[in-house]
Amino acid sequence: MSHPPALGLLLLTGGQGRRLGGPKHPRSHPSGCSWGGHLVEVFSTVSPKGPIQILGEPLPDRPDLYSLPDEGLGAAAALIQWAARSAPKAKRWWVVACDQVRWTPALLRVWLETAERHDPTETKWIVAIAQERLQPLGGFLPGDLRGRMVGLDVVRIRDLVRALPNMPLKWDSPVWDDVDTPADLARWEGGSPHGGTP
């Protein structure tokens, strides 16, 4: 009997990026990939055989990866719609937004090991508390919780997290600093692309 991979990737690329003048996922990353492509590379280094799903717009540098439609109603609605579709098996899904551009394989390994240590049976949605805020995106959603998302009537992703078994872990790291505005972009491009270690 085959076992599902330990980790899958669900990459959200449906944001409009209005404050940056357009979509974020195709922007160029210092690694040489698009922003979205960089996160795929980070994931594939840590989980080479893990399934990858793109929720939103396709990646220009990874046309081989099929993208699932996102109706543009926000991250919570997109995840609920994703949960209602068939998907490959994975014990956990790394649910990450395309503007979380500071991730590296080393940082993802540390974060995954932290999640596995605190939730070895994959029963809780692992999310970070950083900068005194809940950070749902970038966390780990157990595959077995997908079915419990179907039909939930929530608008905000924080409310979606709270509607399911979850475990917030304090994990301060620059990886949670999204690039939402021109000022954010200038700070990121003017400093270290990865912003240090946790």
N, CA, C and O of each residue as an XYZ file, in Angstrom:
792
protein
N       0.849     -1.193      0.000
C       0.000      0.000      0.000
C       0.884      1.242      0.000
O       1.770      1.370      0.844
N       0.649      2.160     -0.943
C       1.458      3.371     -1.010
C       0.939      4.410     -0.019
O      -0.253      4.461      0.285
N       1.850      5.225      0.470
C       1.493      6.270      1.415
C       1.585      7.619      0.729
O       2.437      7.813     -0.137
N       0.713      8.565      1.105
C       0.784      9.891      0.476
C       2.073     10.604      0.858
O       2.636     10.336      1.919
N       2.545     11.510      0.007
C       3.735     12.277      0.352
C       3.512     13.070      1.637
O       2.385     13.432      1.972
N       4.603     13.330      2.344
C       4.496     14.065      3.599
C       4.017     15.487      3.373
O       3.344     16.054      4.234
N       4.353     16.077      2.222
C       4.058     17.488      2.024
C       3.672     17.765      0.581
O       4.324     17.302     -0.355
N       2.588     18.538      0.419
C       2.194     19.063     -0.880
C       2.246     20.582     -0.840
O       2.302     21.184      0.233
N       2.227     21.190     -2.005
C       2.242     22.642     -2.126
C       0.932     23.128     -2.723
O       0.508     22.653     -3.776
N       0.287     24.085     -2.042
C      -0.829     24.824     -2.608
C      -0.395     26.288     -2.669
O      -0.316     26.970     -1.648
N      -0.119     26.751     -3.874
C       0.390     28.104     -4.095
C      -0.734     29.002     -4.581
O      -1.344     28.737     -5.617
N      -1.010     30.067     -3.833
C      -2.086     30.997     -4.176
C      -1.526     32.125     -5.043
O      -0.630     32.862     -4.633
N      -2.076     32.238     -6.246
C      -1.598     33.255     -7.196
C      -2.738     34.130     -7.712
O      -2.590     34.805     -8.730
N      -3.867     34.119     -7.016
C      -5.052     34.794     -7.536
C      -5.175     36.264     -7.188
O      -6.091     36.931     -7.669
N      -4.263     36.796     -6.353
C      -4.364     38.195     -5.971
C      -4.130     39.127     -7.155
O      -3.364     38.814     -8.066
N      -4.801     40.275     -7.128
C      -4.702     41.216     -8.244
C      -3.477     42.124     -8.138
O      -3.041     42.686     -9.143
N      -2.921     42.273     -6.947
C      -1.736     43.108     -6.783
C      -1.979     44.564     -7.176
O      -1.109     45.209     -7.762
N      -3.154     45.071     -6.853
C      -3.494     46.426     -7.306
C      -2.520     47.474     -6.794
O      -2.169     48.401     -7.524
N      -2.075     47.339     -5.535
C      -1.178     48.353     -4.970
C       0.211     48.316     -5.591
O       0.984     49.265     -5.462
N       0.528     47.199     -6.273
C       1.811     47.106     -6.985
C       1.634     47.295     -8.484
O       2.592     47.174     -9.249
N       0.422     47.588     -8.897
C       0.183     47.873    -10.308
C      -0.050     46.657    -11.176
O      -0.040     46.762    -12.403
N      -0.261     45.498    -10.559
C      -0.523     44.299    -11.341
C      -0.228     43.048    -10.560
O       0.266     43.130     -9.436
N      -0.519     41.868    -11.130
C      -0.309     40.596    -10.426
C       1.124     40.439     -9.933
O       2.072     40.924    -10.550
N       1.254     39.745     -8.800
C       2.566     39.580     -8.184
C       3.304     38.336     -8.677
O       4.527     38.353     -8.819
N       2.559     37.251     -8.939
C       3.208     35.959     -9.169
C       4.198     35.949    -10.328
O       5.163     35.186    -10.268
N       4.015     36.778    -11.418
C       4.996     36.704    -12.507
C       6.201     37.618    -12.315
O       7.106     37.616    -13.149
N       6.234     38.402    -11.233
C       7.363     39.313    -11.027
C       8.668     38.540    -10.883
O       8.670     37.378    -10.477
N       9.758     39.183    -11.212
C      11.068     38.530    -11.197
C      11.646     38.484     -9.786
O      11.679     39.491     -9.079
N      12.095     37.308     -9.394
C      12.739     37.084     -8.092
C      14.251     37.044     -8.295
O      14.708     36.615     -9.354
N      15.051     37.484     -7.300
C      16.510     37.425     -7.446
C      17.058     36.030     -7.738
O      18.172     35.896     -8.243
N      16.283     34.992     -7.423
C      16.733     33.623     -7.698
C      16.740     33.306     -9.187
O      17.290     32.287     -9.605
N      16.122     34.187     -9.999
C      16.042     33.952    -11.438
C      14.695     33.440    -11.895
O      14.440     33.334    -13.095
N      13.824     33.118    -10.938
C      12.477     32.643    -11.257
C      11.484     33.788    -11.094
O      11.849     34.890    -10.686
N      10.241     33.513    -11.416
C       9.180     34.415    -10.996
C       8.990     34.257     -9.489
O       9.534     33.340     -8.876
N       8.212     35.160     -8.907
C       7.926     35.014     -7.478
C       7.298     33.656     -7.197
O       7.717     32.951     -6.279
N       6.300     33.294     -7.982
C       5.661     31.994     -7.796
C       6.597     30.843     -8.103
O       6.608     29.836     -7.394
N       7.392     30.993     -9.173
C       8.343     29.949     -9.529
C       9.379     29.723     -8.450
O       9.808     28.591     -8.227
N       9.788     30.794     -7.772
C      10.747     30.655     -6.671
C      10.170     29.777     -5.569
O      10.869     28.912     -5.043
N       8.910     29.985     -5.214
C       8.301     29.183     -4.155
C       8.154     27.728     -4.569
O       8.277     26.833     -3.733
N       7.895     27.482     -5.839
C       7.857     26.103     -6.334
C       9.233     25.454     -6.171
O       9.328     24.300     -5.753
N      10.297     26.191     -6.499
C      11.655     25.654     -6.357
C      11.984     25.373     -4.899
O      12.571     24.338     -4.585
N      11.613     26.283     -4.007
C      11.834     26.070     -2.574
C      11.149     24.792     -2.127
O      11.757     23.948     -1.468
N       9.878     24.654     -2.489
C       9.118     23.466     -2.101
C       9.731     22.196     -2.676
O       9.895     21.207     -1.961
N      10.068     22.216     -3.959
C      10.566     21.014     -4.625
C      11.907     20.563     -4.055
O      12.226     19.375     -4.099
N      12.686     21.481     -3.527
C      13.942     21.111     -2.874
C      13.682     20.348     -1.587
O      14.415     19.418     -1.252
N      12.633     20.740     -0.861
C      12.317     20.115      0.423
C      11.484     18.849      0.237
O      11.661     17.876      0.970
N      10.575     18.858     -0.739
C       9.669     17.725     -0.958
C       9.649     17.380     -2.444
O       8.687     17.706     -3.140
N      10.707     16.719     -2.942
C      10.850     16.513     -4.390
C       9.696     15.760     -5.046
O       9.406     15.985     -6.221
N       9.037     14.874     -4.312
C       7.957     14.077     -4.889
C       6.574     14.570     -4.477
O       5.566     13.932     -4.782
N       6.529     15.699     -3.787
C       5.246     16.202     -3.307
C       4.406     16.804     -4.423
O       4.956     17.385     -5.358
N       3.084     16.677     -4.346
C       2.206     17.263     -5.367
C       2.204     18.790     -5.281
O       2.385     19.363     -4.206
N       2.000     19.431     -6.416
C       1.961     20.882     -6.499
C       0.654     21.294     -7.147
O       0.298     20.806     -8.220
N      -0.056     22.196     -6.488
C      -1.272     22.757     -7.060
C      -1.167     24.282     -7.043
O      -0.795     24.881     -6.034
N      -1.500     24.896     -8.173
C      -1.512     26.344     -8.297
C      -2.966     26.792     -8.259
O      -3.776     26.364     -9.081
N      -3.289     27.644     -7.313
C      -4.668     28.112     -7.159
C      -4.719     29.572     -7.588
O      -4.355     30.469     -6.828
N      -5.171     29.795     -8.808
C      -5.211     31.142     -9.354
C      -4.633     31.174    -10.759
O      -4.981     30.350    -11.604
N      -3.742     32.139    -11.003
C      -3.175     32.334    -12.326
C      -1.971     31.411    -12.551
O      -1.254     31.111    -11.597
N      -1.732     30.955    -13.784
C      -0.577     30.089    -14.062
C       0.744     30.854    -13.919
O       0.783     32.082    -13.999
N       1.810     30.101    -13.707
C       3.146     30.696    -13.580
C       3.789     30.776    -14.961
O       3.792     29.789    -15.697
N       4.335     31.937    -15.321
C       4.899     32.077    -16.669
C       6.108     31.187    -16.916
O       6.354     30.770    -18.048
N       6.867     30.893    -15.856
C       8.069     30.077    -16.014
C       7.837     28.611    -15.666
O       8.773     27.813    -15.716
N       6.610     28.246    -15.316
C       6.284     26.841    -15.060
C       4.960     26.479    -15.739
O       3.982     26.146    -15.071
N       4.940     26.549    -17.085
C       3.696     26.222    -17.793
C       3.292     24.762    -17.640
O       2.167     24.390    -17.973
N       4.208     23.930    -17.133
C       3.894     22.521    -16.922
C       2.973     22.308    -15.722
O       2.388     21.235    -15.574
N       2.840     23.319    -14.869
C       2.015     23.178    -13.677
C       0.609     23.710    -13.958
O       0.421     24.891    -14.249
N      -0.356     22.823    -13.866
C      -1.741     23.206    -14.139
C      -2.260     24.096    -13.017
O      -2.028     23.817    -11.841
N      -2.961     25.166    -13.381
C      -3.523     26.067    -12.378
C      -5.034     25.855    -12.277
O      -5.718     25.648    -13.280
N      -5.529     25.911    -11.057
C      -6.948     25.779    -10.774
C      -7.569     27.163    -10.700
O      -6.916     28.092    -10.223
N      -8.798     27.337    -11.150
C      -9.403     28.669    -11.159
C      -9.655     29.201     -9.760
O      -9.956     28.444     -8.837
N      -9.530     30.507     -9.617
C      -9.823     31.235     -8.392
C     -10.776     32.356     -8.779
O     -10.456     33.164     -9.651
N     -11.935     32.416     -8.148
C     -12.955     33.381     -8.526
C     -12.691     34.795     -8.013
O     -13.501     35.695     -8.236
N     -11.560     34.998     -7.326
C     -11.208     36.337     -6.892
C     -11.986     36.842     -5.699
O     -12.168     38.050     -5.554
N     -12.451     35.950     -4.841
C     -13.254     36.320     -3.678
C     -12.448     36.305     -2.387
O     -13.012     36.409     -1.297
N     -11.129     36.177     -2.507
C     -10.283     36.151     -1.327
C      -9.742     34.768     -1.037
O     -10.201     33.769     -1.591
N      -8.738     34.733     -0.140
C      -8.045     33.468      0.128
C      -8.959     32.433      0.765
O      -8.876     31.254      0.421
N      -9.832     32.839      1.687
C     -10.710     31.867      2.354
C     -11.631     31.189      1.350
O     -11.761     29.965      1.349
N     -12.275     31.986      0.489
C     -13.173     31.414     -0.521
C     -12.412     30.509     -1.480
O     -12.913     29.458     -1.877
N     -11.200     30.917     -1.852
C     -10.401     30.104     -2.770
C     -10.064     28.747     -2.150
O     -10.119     27.722     -2.830
N      -9.719     28.741     -0.868
C      -9.380     27.479     -0.205
C     -10.609     26.576     -0.071
O     -10.511     25.361     -0.241
N     -11.751     27.164      0.229
C     -12.970     26.363      0.343
C     -13.335     25.759     -1.011
O     -13.749     24.602     -1.087
N     -13.183     26.539     -2.076
C     -13.438     26.011     -3.421
C     -12.448     24.904     -3.764
O     -12.825     23.891     -4.352
N     -11.192     25.095     -3.399
C     -10.166     24.067     -3.650
C     -10.510     22.782     -2.911
O     -10.367     21.689     -3.459
N     -10.962     22.910     -1.673
C     -11.276     21.724     -0.870
C     -12.419     20.921     -1.470
O     -12.504     19.712     -1.254
N     -13.300     21.579     -2.221
C     -14.443     20.881     -2.820
C     -14.051     20.118     -4.081
O     -14.836     19.312     -4.580
N     -12.850     20.360     -4.605
C     -12.387     19.661     -5.808
C     -11.551     18.449     -5.414
O     -11.090     18.331     -4.279
N     -11.370     17.560     -6.373
C     -10.452     16.447     -6.134
C      -9.030     16.977     -6.145
O      -8.734     17.957     -6.829
N      -8.156     16.339     -5.396
C      -6.764     16.776     -5.301
C      -5.887     15.572     -5.017
O      -6.362     14.577     -4.470
N      -4.620     15.646     -5.376
C      -3.707     14.565     -5.003
C      -3.631     14.431     -3.476
O      -3.984     15.354     -2.742
N      -3.174     13.293     -3.026
C      -3.042     13.053     -1.592
C      -1.746     13.659     -1.069
O      -0.708     13.608     -1.729
N      -1.824     14.229      0.120
C      -0.646     14.691      0.848
C      -1.009     14.712      2.324
O      -2.143     15.026      2.684
N      -0.048     14.378      3.178
C      -0.326     14.415      4.616
C      -0.558     15.841      5.090
O      -1.440     16.109      5.906
N       0.251     16.746      4.565
C       0.083     18.171      4.864
C       0.227     18.949      3.564
O       0.914     18.522      2.636
N      -0.441     20.110      3.519
C      -0.280     21.044      2.417
C       0.357     22.320      2.946
O      -0.109     22.902      3.925
N       1.425     22.747      2.286
C       2.003     24.059      2.575
C       1.197     25.070      1.770
O       1.317     25.135      0.546
N       0.383     25.851      2.453
C      -0.515     26.809      1.805
C       0.160     28.179      1.857
O       0.207     28.816      2.910
N       0.677     28.622      0.726
C       1.537     29.805      0.725
C       1.093     30.768     -0.370
O       0.646     30.354     -1.440
N       1.227     32.063     -0.082
C       0.889     33.093     -1.058
C       2.113     33.449     -1.887
O       3.247     33.369     -1.413
N       1.867     33.842     -3.126
C       2.985     34.080     -4.048
C       3.838     35.281     -3.659
O       4.941     35.443     -4.182
N       3.345     36.136     -2.741
C       4.164     37.285     -2.339
C       4.964     37.023     -1.074
O       5.572     37.942     -0.526
N       4.972     35.773     -0.599
C       5.837     35.424      0.534
C       7.207     35.018     -0.025
O       7.595     33.850     -0.007
N       7.907     36.021     -0.514
C       9.054     35.809     -1.390
C      10.359     35.511     -0.657
O      11.374     35.236     -1.297
N      10.349     35.561      0.672
C      11.589     35.413      1.430
C      11.902     33.969      1.831
O      12.927     33.710      2.462
N      11.025     33.029      1.470
C      11.269     31.631      1.842
C      12.505     31.086      1.137
O      12.790     31.424     -0.012
N      13.231     30.232      1.859
C      14.329     29.450      1.302
C      14.097     27.988      1.690
O      13.314     27.716      2.601
N      14.760     27.044      1.020
C      14.610     25.650      1.456
C      14.987     25.432      2.917
O      14.325     24.667      3.618
N      16.037     26.093      3.381
C      16.460     25.913      4.775
C      15.385     26.388      5.742
O      15.105     25.720      6.737
N      14.782     27.538      5.455
C      13.732     28.056      6.324
C      12.499     27.163      6.296
O      11.880     26.929      7.334
N      12.137     26.664      5.121
C      10.975     25.780      5.036
C      11.225     24.486      5.804
O      10.320     23.982      6.469
N      12.432     23.942      5.724
C      12.740     22.713      6.477
C      12.582     22.942      7.975
O      12.000     22.111      8.673
N      13.092     24.055      8.468
C      12.989     24.346      9.898
C      11.528     24.486     10.310
O      11.122     23.952     11.342
N      10.740     25.196      9.519
C       9.329     25.399      9.818
C       8.571     24.078      9.765
O       7.718     23.823     10.615
N       8.870     23.234      8.776
C       8.216     21.931      8.679
C       8.587     21.046      9.865
O       7.724     20.374     10.430
N       9.849     21.038     10.242
C      10.271     20.245     11.405
C       9.582     20.732     12.675
O       9.232     19.931     13.542
N       9.392     22.028     12.782
C       8.680     22.581     13.935
C       7.243     22.085     13.959
O       6.737     21.684     15.007
N       6.586     22.112     12.807
C       5.203     21.624     12.723
C       5.119     20.133     13.059
O       4.232     19.712     13.801
N       6.025     19.352     12.523
C       6.002     17.906     12.763
C       6.251     17.588     14.231
O       5.692     16.631     14.767
N       7.080     18.380     14.872
C       7.366     18.156     16.291
C       6.150     18.459     17.163
O       5.887     17.748     18.133
N       5.416     19.502     16.824
C       4.281     19.903     17.642
C       2.993     19.162     17.282
O       2.096     19.043     18.117
N       2.895     18.667     16.059
C       1.675     17.984     15.607
C       2.065     16.743     14.811
O       1.872     16.699     13.596
N       2.611     15.737     15.488
C       3.129     14.567     14.760
C       2.063     13.745     14.060
O       2.388     12.974     13.157
N       0.798     13.882     14.445
C      -0.256     13.065     13.835
C      -1.024     13.804     12.738
O      -2.020     13.285     12.233
N      -0.585     14.991     12.367
C      -1.185     15.780     11.273
C      -2.688     15.987     11.468
O      -3.486     15.654     10.592
N      -3.062     16.538     12.615
C      -4.478     16.761     12.895
C      -4.833     18.241     13.031
O      -6.014     18.580     13.105
N      -3.833     19.132     13.066
C      -4.084     20.551     13.281
C      -3.530     21.382     12.117
O      -2.503     21.050     11.525
N      -4.234     22.456     11.814
C      -3.729     23.435     10.852
C      -2.670     24.258     11.588
O      -2.987     25.051     12.475
N      -1.433     24.059     11.211
C      -0.327     24.764     11.854
C      -0.179     26.138     11.214
O       0.053     26.252     10.010
N      -0.315     27.171     12.022
C      -0.144     28.540     11.542
C       0.837     29.252     12.472
O       1.041     28.840     13.614
N       1.424     30.296     11.978
C       2.406     31.036     12.760
C       1.766     32.208     13.480
O       0.788     32.793     13.014
N       2.343     32.536     14.626
C       2.121     33.833     15.246
C       3.448     34.577     15.136
O       4.452     34.181     15.727
N       3.429     35.645     14.382
C       4.642     36.438     14.163
C       4.254     37.907     14.201
O       3.189     38.294     13.720
N       5.116     38.706     14.769
C       4.831     40.132     14.908
C       3.492     40.343     15.609
O       2.759     41.290     15.323
N       3.193     39.419     16.551
C       1.979     39.461     17.368
C       0.708     39.322     16.531
O      -0.362     39.769     16.946
N       0.822     38.713     15.369
C      -0.337     38.512     14.502
C      -0.396     37.056     14.051
O       0.631     36.395     13.899
N      -1.624     36.568     13.839
C      -1.804     35.251     13.253
C      -1.463     35.322     11.769
O      -1.923     36.219     11.063
N      -0.652     34.372     11.297
C      -0.205     34.341      9.906
C      -0.691     33.036      9.269
O       0.051     32.053      9.258
N      -1.914     33.003      8.742
C      -2.444     31.740      8.202
C      -1.698     31.243      6.970
O      -1.445     30.045      6.845
N      -1.340     32.152      6.053
C      -0.668     31.719      4.829
C       0.807     31.466      5.122
O       1.468     32.227      5.829
N       1.293     30.369      4.553
C       2.622     29.886      4.900
C       2.578     28.758      5.919
O       3.608     28.177      6.259
N       1.364     28.450      6.408
C       1.204     27.375      7.375
C       0.964     26.025      6.702
O       1.007     25.911      5.477
N       0.715     25.018      7.511
C       0.558     23.642      7.038
C      -0.847     23.127      7.357
O      -1.236     23.032      8.521
N      -1.590     22.801      6.320
C      -2.951     22.291      6.446
C      -2.938     20.773      6.269
O      -2.513     20.295      5.218
N      -3.389     19.998      7.260
C      -3.447     18.546      7.077
C      -4.387     18.165      5.940
O      -5.465     18.742      5.797
N      -3.979     17.204      5.141
C      -4.826     16.743      4.057
C      -6.179     16.260      4.546
O      -7.178     16.416      3.845
N      -6.229     15.677      5.734
C      -7.481     15.143      6.255
C      -8.475     16.239      6.649
O      -9.645     15.942      6.894
N      -8.039     17.486      6.715
C      -8.950     18.580      7.056
C      -9.616     19.197      5.832
O     -10.521     20.019      5.972
N      -9.182     18.815      4.640
C      -9.759     19.422      3.437
C     -11.280     19.251      3.412
O     -12.010     20.204      3.138
N     -11.751     18.046      3.698
C     -13.177     17.777      3.622
C     -14.001     18.608      4.589
O     -15.169     18.893      4.325
N     -13.405     18.997      5.703
C     -14.140     19.774      6.702
C     -14.263     21.241      6.306
O     -15.008     21.994      6.933
N     -13.532     21.651      5.263
C     -13.628     23.023      4.788
C     -14.820     23.221      3.862
O     -15.331     24.333      3.726
N     -15.255     22.151      3.233
C     -16.297     22.261      2.213
C     -17.590     22.787      2.831
O     -18.080     22.250      3.824
N     -18.132     23.838      2.233
C     -19.403     24.377      2.674
C     -19.322     25.390      3.797
O     -20.342     25.962      4.181
N     -18.117     25.629      4.341
C     -18.012     26.627      5.402
C     -18.330     28.017      4.843
O     -17.956     28.352      3.719
N     -19.018     28.802      5.642
C     -19.437     30.142      5.214
C     -18.621     31.179      5.989
O     -19.096     31.753      6.968
N     -17.408     31.404      5.544
C     -16.537     32.407      6.165
C     -15.935     33.266      5.058
O     -15.812     32.828      3.914
N     -15.570     34.473      5.404
C     -15.024     35.408      4.432
C     -13.532     35.600      4.632
O     -12.775     35.676      3.664
N     -13.114     35.679      5.870
C     -11.708     35.965      6.171
C     -10.955     34.671      6.439
O     -11.496     33.733      7.023
N      -9.705     34.631      6.007
C      -8.936     33.393      6.179
C      -8.660     33.115      7.650
O      -8.575     31.951      8.042
N      -8.519     34.137      8.465
C      -8.330     33.895      9.898
C      -9.538     33.197     10.499
O      -9.394     32.359     11.389
N     -10.739     33.541     10.015
C     -11.943     32.866     10.495
C     -11.999     31.421      9.993
O     -12.523     30.545     10.680
N     -11.466     31.174      8.810
C     -11.406     29.811      8.300
C     -10.485     28.960      9.162
O     -10.810     27.816      9.477
N      -9.342     29.509      9.542
C      -8.423     28.793     10.436
C      -9.130     28.454     11.740
O      -9.039     27.326     12.224
N      -9.831     29.427     12.307
C     -10.482     29.226     13.611
C     -11.646     28.243     13.529
O     -12.049     27.675     14.544
N     -12.189     28.038     12.325
C     -13.305     27.098     12.154
C     -12.835     25.652     12.118
O     -13.658     24.736     12.145
N     -11.541     25.433     12.057
C     -10.969     24.088     11.966
C      -9.995     23.868     13.125
O      -9.519     24.839     13.714
N      -9.690     22.612     13.462
C      -8.657     22.381     14.469
C      -7.355     23.046     14.037
O      -6.876     22.817     12.926
N      -6.787     23.861     14.906
C      -5.598     24.602     14.523
C      -4.631     24.694     15.687
O      -4.999     24.484     16.842
N      -3.394     25.010     15.363
C      -2.358     25.162     16.372
C      -1.447     26.322     15.974
O      -0.563     26.150     15.134
N      -1.650     27.498     16.563
C      -0.747     28.612     16.296
C       0.573     28.420     17.039
O       0.592     28.092     18.226
N       1.662     28.628     16.329
C       2.999     28.508     16.910
C       3.737     29.825     16.740
O       3.750     30.400     15.652
N       4.344     30.297     17.807
C       5.137     31.523     17.715
C       6.405     31.217     16.928
O       7.215     30.381     17.329
N       6.563     31.902     15.810
C       7.705     31.637     14.918
C       8.016     32.924     14.166
O       7.602     33.111     13.022
N       8.744     33.795     14.824
C       9.083     35.079     14.210
C      10.152     34.876     13.147
O      11.189     34.260     13.394
N       9.882     35.397     11.980
C      10.816     35.286     10.861
C      10.414     36.302      9.808
O       9.228     36.605      9.678
N      11.357     36.835      9.057
C      10.998     37.753      7.967
C      10.159     37.117      6.860
O       9.618     37.837      6.021
N      10.035     35.788      6.833
C       9.264     35.155      5.754
C       7.810     35.595      5.743
O       7.143     35.492      4.714
N       7.303     36.089      6.880
C       5.897     36.485      6.949
C       5.675     37.900      6.415
O       4.536     38.357      6.323
N       6.749     38.586      6.068
C       6.608     39.944      5.549
C       6.217     39.891      4.070
O       7.073     39.735      3.200
N       4.931     40.019      3.799
C       4.455     40.031      2.421
C       4.941     41.296      1.716
O       5.273     42.294      2.357
N       4.976     41.234      0.407
C       5.313     42.412     -0.400
C       4.026     42.881     -1.059
O       3.621     42.377     -2.106
N       3.392     43.863     -0.417
C       2.073     44.315     -0.859
C       2.084     45.673     -1.542
O       1.240     45.949     -2.395
N       3.034     46.520     -1.172
C       3.032     47.910     -1.631
C       4.373     48.257     -2.268
O       5.344     47.520     -2.099
N       4.439     49.380     -3.004
C       5.741     49.824     -3.527
C       6.785     50.015     -2.438
O       7.964     49.744     -2.662
N       6.366     50.482     -1.248
C       7.322     50.642     -0.142
C       7.853     49.281      0.319
O       9.046     49.133      0.586
N       6.956     48.285      0.411
C       7.396     46.930      0.762
C       8.408     46.415     -0.256
O       9.429     45.828      0.104
N       8.111     46.641     -1.522
C       8.982     46.168     -2.601
C      10.348     46.833     -2.519
O      11.371     46.173     -2.699
N      10.373     48.126     -2.250
C      11.642     48.844     -2.152
C      12.469     48.333     -0.978
O      13.684     48.174     -1.096
N      11.812     48.074      0.160
C      12.542     47.546      1.327
C      13.120     46.179      1.031
O      14.256     45.881      1.398
N      12.326     45.342      0.359
C      12.802     43.982      0.067
C      13.955     44.013     -0.939
O      14.972     43.347     -0.741
N      13.797     44.780     -2.007
C      14.841     44.832     -3.032
C      16.095     45.530     -2.529
O      17.185     45.302     -3.054
N      15.951     46.384     -1.509
C      17.105     47.097     -0.996
C      17.874     46.352      0.070
O      18.969     46.765      0.451
N      17.306     45.248      0.561
C      17.961     44.461      1.602
C      18.261     43.067      1.119
O      18.360     42.819     -0.083
N      18.408     42.138      2.082
C      18.626     40.732      1.730
C      17.339     40.168      1.140
O      16.272     40.364      1.722
N      17.404     39.469     -0.002
C      16.182     38.904     -0.587
C      15.438     37.971      0.349
O      14.225     37.799      0.228
N      16.174     37.358      1.300
C      15.530     36.395      2.174
C      15.373     36.899      3.603
O      14.710     36.260      4.420
N      15.977     38.036      3.905
C      15.709     38.683      5.178
C      16.237     37.973      6.405
O      15.788     38.282      7.508
N      17.159     37.043      6.279
C      17.753     36.428      7.464
C      17.148     35.085      7.775
O      16.530     34.457      6.916
N      17.324     34.642      9.006
C      16.898     33.317      9.461
C      15.914     33.477     10.597
O      15.834     34.545     11.203
N      15.152     32.416     10.899
C      14.146     32.524     11.966
C      14.786     32.642     13.331
O      14.082     32.742     14.336
